[in-house]
Amino acid sequence: MIAAIAAAVLALASQWTWSLYEDPAAVVLSHEVPDTDLLRTVFECSPGTGRVKATAYPDPAQPKDRFTLEIPTAGAPFQSFLKSGRLILKAEGGQAAVSVPREHRPKLVQFAKLCG
């Protein structure tokens, strides 16, 4: 079964994208395959709080293997992420490199703006 999931992840490789979801209670920026449970990274915030909860899924085929940390939007790491589109997430549960391609950076900027 794990082999079948891994094969499915590889088949969907070209479908990975960055998606921005907004509502009054929460803003979410996720690296995902739309309409599936496959996630690589999810950034969430309550609008205007200035705090982001980042969840990384180092192996999308194993969604239970994830780690979460909080990042202040005003801090140097997040501000650098806004400029470069690159961020290394490190926590006790692991490490993940995040890269938002140039064509998706407006979503990142909008996410940061809404989070405060």
LOSEDREN-358967 format. One record per residue (C-alpha): residue number from 1; residue in one letter; x, y, z. Coordinates in steps of 0.2 Angstrom, whole numbers, plus 5000, padded with zeros to 4 digits. Layout:
% LOSEDREN-358967
<site n="NUM" res="A" c1="X" c2="Y" c3="Z"/>
...
This chain:
% LOSEDREN-358967
<site n="1" res="M" c1="5000" c2="5000" c3="5000"/>
<site n="2" res="I" c1="5014" c2="5012" c3="5004"/>
<site n="3" res="A" c1="5022" c2="5008" c3="4987"/>
<site n="4" res="A" c1="5005" c2="5013" c3="4979"/>
<site n="5" res="I" c1="5004" c2="5029" c3="4988"/>
<site n="6" res="A" c1="5022" c2="5033" c3="4984"/>
<site n="7" res="A" c1="5018" c2="5030" c3="4965"/>
<site n="8" res="A" c1="5003" c2="5041" c3="4966"/>
<site n="9" res="V" c1="5013" c2="5055" c3="4974"/>
<site n="10" res="L" c1="5026" c2="5054" c3="4959"/>
<site n="11" res="A" c1="5012" c2="5053" c3="4947"/>
<site n="12" res="L" c1="5005" c2="5069" c3="4954"/>
<site n="13" res="A" c1="5021" c2="5078" c3="4955"/>
<site n="14" res="S" c1="5017" c2="5090" c3="4941"/>
<site n="15" res="Q" c1="5001" c2="5095" c3="4950"/>
<site n="16" res="W" c1="5009" c2="5103" c3="4966"/>
<site n="17" res="T" c1="5004" c2="5121" c3="4968"/>
<site n="18" res="W" c1="5003" c2="5135" c3="4981"/>
<site n="19" res="S" c1="4985" c2="5139" c3="4986"/>
<site n="20" res="L" c1="4979" c2="5154" c3="4996"/>
<site n="21" res="Y" c1="4963" c2="5152" c3="5006"/>
<site n="22" res="E" c1="4955" c2="5167" c3="5015"/>
<site n="23" res="D" c1="4940" c2="5169" c3="5026"/>
<site n="24" res="P" c1="4937" c2="5181" c3="5041"/>
<site n="25" res="A" c1="4943" c2="5168" c3="5054"/>
<site n="26" res="A" c1="4958" c2="5161" c3="5046"/>
<site n="27" res="V" c1="4971" c2="5163" c3="5031"/>
<site n="28" res="V" c1="4980" c2="5148" c3="5024"/>
<site n="29" res="L" c1="4994" c2="5146" c3="5011"/>
<site n="30" res="S" c1="4997" c2="5128" c3="5007"/>
<site n="31" res="H" c1="5008" c2="5119" c3="4995"/>
<site n="32" res="E" c1="4997" c2="5105" c3="4990"/>
<site n="33" res="V" c1="4990" c2="5095" c3="4976"/>
<site n="34" res="P" c1="4972" c2="5102" c3="4974"/>
<site n="35" res="D" c1="4957" c2="5091" c3="4978"/>
<site n="36" res="T" c1="4968" c2="5078" c3="4987"/>
<site n="37" res="D" c1="4975" c2="5076" c3="5005"/>
<site n="38" res="L" c1="4993" c2="5078" c3="4999"/>
<site n="39" res="L" c1="5002" c2="5092" c3="5007"/>
<site n="40" res="R" c1="5020" c2="5098" c3="5009"/>
<site n="41" res="T" c1="5018" c2="5114" c3="5019"/>
<site n="42" res="V" c1="5004" c2="5124" c3="5027"/>
<site n="43" res="F" c1="5005" c2="5141" c3="5034"/>
<site n="44" res="E" c1="4990" c2="5147" c3="5044"/>
<site n="45" res="C" c1="4986" c2="5163" c3="5054"/>
<site n="46" res="S" c1="4971" c2="5172" c3="5061"/>
<site n="47" res="P" c1="4970" c2="5189" c3="5052"/>
<site n="48" res="G" c1="4980" c2="5203" c3="5059"/>
<site n="49" res="T" c1="4989" c2="5193" c3="5073"/>
<site n="50" res="G" c1="5006" c2="5194" c3="5066"/>
<site n="51" res="R" c1="5009" c2="5175" c3="5070"/>
<site n="52" res="V" c1="5010" c2="5161" c3="5058"/>
<site n="53" res="K" c1="5008" c2="5142" c3="5062"/>
<site n="54" res="A" c1="5019" c2="5133" c3="5049"/>
<site n="55" res="T" c1="5016" c2="5114" c3="5047"/>
<site n="56" res="A" c1="5028" c2="5104" c3="5036"/>
<site n="57" res="Y" c1="5025" c2="5087" c3="5029"/>
<site n="58" res="P" c1="5042" c2="5080" c3="5025"/>
<site n="59" res="D" c1="5035" c2="5065" c3="5017"/>
<site n="60" res="P" c1="5018" c2="5069" c3="5009"/>
<site n="61" res="A" c1="5014" c2="5050" c3="5008"/>
<site n="62" res="Q" c1="5015" c2="5049" c3="5027"/>
<site n="63" res="P" c1="5004" c2="5064" c3="5033"/>
<site n="64" res="K" c1="5005" c2="5059" c3="5051"/>
<site n="65" res="D" c1="5024" c2="5062" c3="5050"/>
<site n="66" res="R" c1="5024" c2="5081" c3="5052"/>
<site n="67" res="F" c1="5030" c2="5095" c3="5063"/>
<site n="68" res="T" c1="5023" c2="5112" c3="5067"/>
<site n="69" res="L" c1="5031" c2="5128" c3="5073"/>
<site n="70" res="E" c1="5026" c2="5147" c3="5075"/>
<site n="71" res="I" c1="5034" c2="5161" c3="5066"/>
<site n="72" res="P" c1="5031" c2="5179" c3="5069"/>
<site n="73" res="T" c1="5028" c2="5189" c3="5053"/>
<site n="74" res="A" c1="5039" c2="5203" c3="5059"/>
<site n="75" res="G" c1="5054" c2="5192" c3="5062"/>
<site n="76" res="A" c1="5069" c2="5192" c3="5051"/>
<site n="77" res="P" c1="5066" c2="5174" c3="5045"/>
<site n="78" res="F" c1="5049" c2="5177" c3="5039"/>
<site n="79" res="Q" c1="5054" c2="5194" c3="5031"/>
<site n="80" res="S" c1="5068" c2="5185" c3="5022"/>
<site n="81" res="F" c1="5056" c2="5172" c3="5016"/>
<site n="82" res="L" c1="5045" c2="5186" c3="5009"/>
<site n="83" res="K" c1="5059" c2="5193" c3="4999"/>
<site n="84" res="S" c1="5067" c2="5177" c3="4993"/>
<site n="85" res="G" c1="5053" c2="5164" c3="4993"/>
<site n="86" res="R" c1="5064" c2="5152" c3="5003"/>
<site n="87" res="L" c1="5063" c2="5147" c3="5021"/>
<site n="88" res="I" c1="5070" c2="5132" c3="5031"/>
<site n="89" res="L" c1="5058" c2="5126" c3="5044"/>
<site n="90" res="K" c1="5067" c2="5118" c3="5059"/>
<site n="91" res="A" c1="5059" c2="5110" c3="5074"/>
<site n="92" res="E" c1="5062" c2="5095" c3="5086"/>
<site n="93" res="G" c1="5051" c2="5085" c3="5074"/>
<site n="94" res="G" c1="5062" c2="5088" c3="5058"/>
<site n="95" res="Q" c1="5068" c2="5100" c3="5045"/>
<site n="96" res="A" c1="5060" c2="5105" c3="5029"/>
<site n="97" res="A" c1="5066" c2="5117" c3="5015"/>
<site n="98" res="V" c1="5051" c2="5128" c3="5008"/>
<site n="99" res="S" c1="5053" c2="5137" c3="4991"/>
<site n="100" res="V" c1="5039" c2="5147" c3="4984"/>
<site n="101" res="P" c1="5042" c2="5150" c3="4965"/>
<site n="102" res="R" c1="5041" c2="5168" c3="4958"/>
<site n="103" res="E" c1="5024" c2="5165" c3="4950"/>
<site n="104" res="H" c1="5017" c2="5161" c3="4967"/>
<site n="105" res="R" c1="5025" c2="5174" c3="4977"/>
<site n="106" res="P" c1="5010" c2="5186" c3="4976"/>
<site n="107" res="K" c1="5000" c2="5173" c3="4986"/>
<site n="108" res="L" c1="5014" c2="5174" c3="4999"/>
<site n="109" res="V" c1="5014" c2="5192" c3="5000"/>
<site n="110" res="Q" c1="4995" c2="5193" c3="5001"/>
<site n="111" res="F" c1="4996" c2="5180" c3="5015"/>
<site n="112" res="A" c1="5008" c2="5190" c3="5025"/>
<site n="113" res="K" c1="4998" c2="5206" c3="5022"/>
<site n="114" res="L" c1="4982" c2="5198" c3="5029"/>
<site n="115" res="C" c1="4992" c2="5190" c3="5044"/>
<site n="116" res="G" c1="4998" c2="5207" c3="5049"/>
